[in-house]
């Protein structure tokens, strides 16, 4: 193994790693926000809206991310949607993740004990207050592990972005391999970078889960 290659291409790989983190973080933010909105809209008792949202979730979850990305980036101009590669990659990750995040939020929403919601109703709390003080805190605790797991999955989905020329880590690794024919060093370096990113996400998720649980278990916060 020629470690000098990793040193030589280090700056380019770090730039690619930075783009990977940017695409992943922005994609996760868009996906969670959109997924949360979808979950809330699915609570509305309007069957056509529910069917439409359900169809959206099934289509996104039932088709490969690569196909969705191609449709967004290459098929977009056919309907007047022209996006730069990085923008298309971020939006694609957000759309792809939103369907999964929506299902995670839905499961967390349904896991909230109905007795707590009914008790809040009996106290005369408006729905907005019930959502903020009762449903969301309980839902957050139950969904954090699944949310962190999905975020870790999305880190690995970023490798697909290189196909539409997003200059992320995989793209820089492929450039390095093409110029040096050092396939082993390329695979090793890529595995190391992605392991570090997934490990960081997992550790952060465990800390968030512990903090949320500790905060909500405190008597003063439980009464807030």
Beta strands, then each sheet from edge to edge (+ up, - down):
end
